[in-house]
Amino acid sequence: MASVEQAQAAEATLLHAIADQGWVDRLADPIQKPVYNLLKRFDALRSALDGTWLGHPVHPAIVTVPVGSWAAGMILDLLDVTGRNRTLRPTTDAVHTIGLVSALAAAVFGMSDWSYTQGAAKRVGFIHALTNVTISGFYGASLLARARGARGTGVALSTAGFGLLLFSSWLGGELSYHYGVGVSRTAFEEPQADWSPVEDGQHGPVQEGAVSEGVLRRVQVNGRPILLTRHEGQLRAIGDTCTHMGCSLSAGTLEGDQVRCPCHGSRFRLTDGLVMAGPASVAEPAYAVRVQDGRVEVRHAAN
Ligand code: FES
């Protein structure tokens, strides 16, 4: 039992030691701000990199390619070194090359995810990226050594890179599981199956006449924040918590039949909550709306 406690304590100590490195900000900020500002100017590019088109962040999906390739390369190298199979050397080198090329592609998507992070997540993400650059350097040097016939050096370099890869993969996991990067901020909301009255915290049940055309209101249903508005005469309701990083959509702006998040500009359609522009990749919960005795009621509707 003590060993489990020690392992947990060591993991937390290491993570916090990385997250507390203030000097990282001085290196990270001059990179993060230009990347963020660039993506902010191009909705289509941002949506492509952040997985809006896929309904899922792209970076965690694509990293399986370099990790899998390099793991396979490690096993093939092991077979070679132990003298069991040397005929697979061309395959081994091809697998290492696939790992390197796909790692560079994954870095582009990861850079976009990282550009929205702050504080500890930003620092851990920067160390994660820095480690990945180092890993790519090891694998690039390994491929060069292999091409020049220095097989032993090549294997040593890729083995060192693989060791670092395990560390970097742990950091990537912590970014999602510990800091929630890429996790939908409505992930734990249960669907509101029954019709329920919409309430304004201070004024009780919301009356239909109190919802004006084009005005975004943050109201609640069973304690859950939702966005209520009237568009072209119809009452519309979707979740108020932006699925990207949790900002309140009612503080955003209405653009046609879409709401633009005030924080990073994701756009959600009022009629069904679908993401029309990233960085969000997960739709807002959508609600059907009815009026009963002058009061507004909602229930969950399929996207
Ligand atoms: S919080 Fe990032 S787009 Fe809404």
Residues whose N, C-alpha, C, O or C-beta is under 5 A from the ligand:
A	BS01	FES	C242 H244 M245 G246 C247 C261 C263 H264 G265 S266
